[in-house]
């Protein structure tokens, strides 16, 4: 059950531009360990998760030690290394490579029922604050570009 719905919805809104997507699974993709850990922590506090449905997919550079990265992310997120899927390994991009880069981590949660609940919460929240205009039971004049 939801304990901190406002915090979770607020975090989900902030993460929308940073990689959280809805499919038949809920996913969050990011390279910021603090952001990913905060999200999974709020997710666990807000819902009784079936931990067997969590998976992690990593994108790492070829010059990184994948085993060390799995150990790092596994410890941080409290997700068993056995839940890590085969990684995508890419070449580091020239001058863009950050020495502190710990890979890009995608946390996947396979629970369609919970996904539908989260979509409902998100849509209700956006209607309440007139973010979704023109949606039934929403507020606004139905256009996204109106003059105040």
Secondary structure as UniProt FT lines:
FT   HELIX           5..15
FT   HELIX           16..18
FT   STRAND          21..22
FT   STRAND          26..30
FT   HELIX           33..46
FT   HELIX           51..53
FT   STRAND          54..61
FT   TURN            62..63
FT   HELIX           66..77
FT   HELIX           81..83
FT   STRAND          88..90
FT   HELIX           94..96
FT   TURN            99..100
FT   STRAND          104..109
FT   HELIX           112..128
FT   TURN            129..130
FT   TURN            133..134
FT   TURN            136..137
//
